[in-house]
Amino acid sequence: MGATKVVVYGLSTEGYSIACQMAAKGADVFIVDESAHMAISLKSEIAKTYPDVTSLKEDEPLLGVEPIDVAISHSEYLFFAPRIRKTGQETKMEIHSKFKDATSAIKKGGSVIYNLPTGIGGNNETISLLEHVTGLEMGKGISYFYYPLGTKNQTPEIIGSFNSKTDDKLAKLLATDKKEKKFVAISSAELFHAIKILSQFSGLSSILEVCKFAQEPSTRADLMFTEFKDLFLDDMTNGLYDLRSLGTSIEGAGTMMYLVNGSIKGIEGYVKRLIDEIRSTLKKNELKASRTRVAILWTLDSYEMRGDKVDMLNSLVTKLRDYIGDVEIYQGQTFDLFHSDKTTIVVACSKSDYEKVSKSGKDSDIITIKTNPLCEIL
């Protein structure tokens, strides 16, 4: 018995993380770099040396490569974890295009593990597409599993499986130190993920909506001591892609749709409040828009599967430029860039970015806004 042959389609942070985990267990792993149109061999020593995609790409070590279709045709397990960057209606087209590309070379007896969130009932369409592309019958010629990977290396405790079929080899590949994974029906896995996402965003929406009422300085000061003072825009957008995909899978105007739409509106409302706060800061400090620049600090992971943070950043920049022409994005750069003849309003969009500003020292011409629920101004 040779090593289990695995291909992860998509050089994404989440895909790379799971590929490293399986390589460390002795699996024969290839990861597909869509931009280079090659499958890269990921040995366990490479997985240990390079903890993430950025470090791997920066160092460019010599790696074994194969054509994508060759690697996939030899695989027992194909994980689908691509980077998705389209938005709205174009998202589905981008996913379908990549899924066809990933599965067209898979052979009879192979298994596909789908790592993107689908919403409720979304896997039915994916399974139909898989059968159409491969010409194989589900459950007989090919196996299918649903395992939506979360941001920040979050992995589900369960694996959705067609006809609830278990797969011991897959369970061992995905097992963590905590415990083995449990197999459930795909429809159950979809509902578990929906509950997780709705719980997360309904809690977040509650915080954002209630914090609107914190107007008095003493009230705001009291609330600054709570744990959500370190809840930034970066945290608020974690899983927004999942929430939207859940929304597109629900029909009608029931309570669930209200929960999804209310949560999306809650985040949109927060962004509007943040922009209003920046505008009122200009007025309070008697600053002219022409003599002010806005520096948005949001260090994003460009290899994340989901593109909702990139989308949110672009939207924030566009809206701010309606009021202030000079708006710049800073991602991980040093902050000596701020010396200018204009007053700078720094908008810190994550805890790590805020900490970088704090360490850089206070300049009289810099006003910092924390993108937490209170829009704290420092």
N, C-alpha and C positions, 0 to 999 in steps of 0.2 A: 504493500500500500504506500503510494507516494503522498506528498503533501497535498492538502486540499487546494485546488486552483480557484483563485478569487480574482475578479476584476471589479474595481470601483470606478464607475463612469462619472468623471467630474473631479477636477483638481480644486475642490472646495475645502474650506477649513474643516467642515463636518465630515466630508468624505475622507480626507487625509487622516483625521483623527481615528476613524474607525478602521482604516486601512493599516495604520501603524499598530493598532491593538491586535489585529489578526496576524500581521507579519511577526509580531513578538511571540505569538503562539505557534509559530512554525508554518503558517500557511504560505503558499506560493502566490504572492499578491502583485497584481499590476494595477496602476492607477492611470486613468485616461486623462491626459491634458488636451482638452478640446481645442485650445488655441494653437497648440503645436501639432495637432492631428497625429499624436503618437501615444502608445501605452507604455508607461514607465515601470520598470521592475523595482519593487519596493522591498528590499531585503531588511531583515530585522536590525542589522547594524546601522543602516541608513535611518530607519524609524527611530532608533535610540539617539542618533547624532543630531537629527533635525526634528525638533518638537512641533514645528508648524510649517505650513506651506511657504510663508515669507522667508524663513531661514533657509529652506531648501532652494528656493528660487534665487536668493541673493548669492549663495555660495556656488551654485551650479556644479555640483559634483558629477563625476562621470557615472552615468546610470545606464543599465541595459534597457533597450527599447525594442518594441515590436509594433507592426502595424495594428491599428485598433481592432480591425475585424479578425485578425489572426488570434490576438489575445482573448477576445470575447468567445471565439469559436471553441477555444480550449478550456473555457471556464466552467466550473460547476456552479458557482454562485456569481451573479452579476448584481452589484449594488448600484442603484441609480441615484446619484447625489450631485447633480450639476449645479452650476451657478446660474440663477435666473435673474435677468436684469430688465426684462420688459415689464410693463405695467398695464393694468386694465385688461381689455379684451385680448391684447397681444400676448399676455402671459401664457394663456392656454396654447396658442399657436407655437410659441417658443418651446414649451414643455413637450408638446406632441412631436415636434421636429426632432428634438434631442432624443426623445424616447425611441423613435423609429430608428435613428442613427445607432443608438446603443443596443437595440435588441435584434436588429436584422440578421446579425451573424450568429446568434445563439443557437446551439444544437439541441436536439431532442434529449431530454433527461436533465436539462439545465434548470436553474432556479433564478427568478428575478426578485430582488428585494427593493421595494419602492420606498425611497427615503424622504420624499417631499410630502407635506401635508395636503390632503385632498378635500377636506370637508366631509360631509355625510353623504355616502353613496358614490363618492367620486372614483373609488377604485373599480366600480363596475365598468365604467367607460375605458379605463386604463387596461383592464383585463381583455375587453373586446378588441382593443387596439393591438394588444400583444398577440392575441390569437390570429388576428388578421395579418400582422407583419411576419410572424413566424410560420403560420400555417399549421401550428400545433394545437392540440386540444388541451384546455386547462385541466390540471389534475391528473392527466394521463401522459401527454407528451412533454409537458412543462409545468413547473410549480411557481407559485406566486405568493409573496409575503409583503405585508405593509408594516413599515418600521420608520415612522417619521422622526428624523433627527432634529433635536432642538439646538438652539444657539448655546454657546458657552459649554460645548461638549455634553449637553444633556441628552441622555438616551432613554427611550421608554423601557419600562420594566416588562412589557408584554410585546409579543410579536403577533400581528394579525396574519392569519393563514387561511388560504382557500380551503373550504370544508373543514376548518380547524385542524388540519393535518399537522402533526408534529415532525420535527426534523432534528434529531439529536446532534448531528454534526454542526448544523447551523447554531443550535443552542450553545454548544461549546465555544464556537467562534465568537459569539456575541456576549458570552457570560463575563461579568465583571467580578471584582473582589467581593462585592456585596452579595450577589446571588445569581442563580441561573435565571434565564428568561422563561416566561410562561407563554404558551401558545393559546390564542383565542381566535374566534371567528373574525374575519376582516371587518364585518359590520360592528362588532363589539369594540375592536381597536379604534375604529373611527369615532365611536361615541365616547370612549375614554379620552381621546385627544380633544374632542369638542368640549368635554367637561373641564379639562385642564385649562384650555385657552379661555373659555368663558369665565371661569373662576378668577383667572389672573386679571383679565381686563375689567370685569365688573368691580373687583376690588380697587384697581387703579382708578377707574372712573369715579368711584365714590370719593377717593382722596382728592382728585382734581376738582370735582364739583364743590365739595365742602370747603376746600381751601380758598375758593373765590370769596367766601364770606369773611376771611381773615383780613379785615381792613385796618382795624385799630393797631397802632404800633405795639401795644402791650400784648394783644392777642397774637400778632405775628411773632413777637419775641418768644411767647410761650410755645408756639408751634415749632419754632426753630429747634427745640430740644428733642423732637420726635425722630423716629428712625427714617421717616421719609424726607428729611432734609438732605439726605444723600441719594435720593431717587431722582435721577437726571433724565433728560429727554432721550438719551441713549438707552436707558432701561425701559422707558415708556414704549419705545418702538420695537422692543424684543418681541417677536411673535406676531407683529401686526400683519405680516403676510398670511399667517395661519388664520387669523381672525377674518381677513378678507376672503380667503378661500372658503371658509366656513359659511360666510354670508352668501357667496355665489351658489352654494349648494342647497340653500334653503329656499323653498317657494312659499308664497303667501306672506301675510302680514301678521303672523302669530307672535307670541311672547318672545320666542327665540330670536326672531328677526329684530324685534325691538332691542333686545340685549346686544346683539351684534352692532346694529346701527347706532345705538346709544353710546356704545364704547368707542366706535370710530369718531362719532361727533364729539365725544369727550376729549379725545386727543387733538382733533382739529380746533376745538374751542380753546384748548390750552395753548396751541401755537398762536392763535389770534391774540390771546391774553398776553403772551410773551412779547409779541410785536407791539401791542398797545403799551406795555411796560417800558419798552425801549423808547417809544415816542414820548411818553410822559417824562422819562429821564432827561430827554433833550430839553423839554419845556422847563422842568424843575431847575436844571443847571444852566438855563438860558444859553443853550448851545444851538448854533445854526447847523442845519443839515449839511451845508457845503463845507463847514469847518469840522465835521465829525466823520470818523470812519468806524465801521463795525468789523471786528475780527471774530469770525465764528470758529471756535476751536472744537473740532469734532474728529478725533482720530478714528477712522473707520477701518474695519477689516475688509479689504477689497476682495478677499477670497470667500467670504460668507456665501452660503447657498442663496439666501434671501436678499433681495435688493431693496427692501423697504426703507432701510436707513439712508441709502444713497438718494432714494426718491424724496424722503423727508428733508434731507439736507438741501437738495436742489430747490425744493418748494420754499423752504425758509429763506434761502438766498434771494429768490425771485420776488417774494413778498416784501422783504426788507429793502430791496433796490427801488421799490415804488416810492419810498420815503427818503432813503439815503443812498446816493449814487455809489459811494465808496464802500463796498462790502467785499471782504476777502475771506477765503476759507484757509484755515491752517490745520494741517494734519501731522502732528508729531514734530513740527519744527520747533526750533528754539525761539524764545520770545524777545530776543534783542531786536527783532524785526519791527518792534512797535515804536521805535523812536521816529517821530514824525512831527510835522508842524500842526497836526490835527489832534483833537481829543479823540482817544480810542475807547470805544465801548467793546469790551471783550465779552462774548457770549460763550460760556463754558457748557458744552453739551454732554459731558460725561465726567464721572468722578476723577478719573485719571487725568483728564485735560484740566480740570479745575485745580488739581494738586500741582500740576506743572506751573500754572499761573501763580499760585500761592508762593511757590518756591522761588519764582523769578523776582520777587520783591515788588513792593507797591510803588507805583509812579503816580505823581499828582495828576498826570494827564490820562490816566487809565481808570475807567469805571468798569467793574466786573459784575456781570449778571449770571447767577447760577440758574440753570434751567431746571430747578426743582419745582414742586407744586406751588411754592410761595413766590417764585421768581425773585429770589433774594438778591438785593443789590448791595455790593460791597465797595 
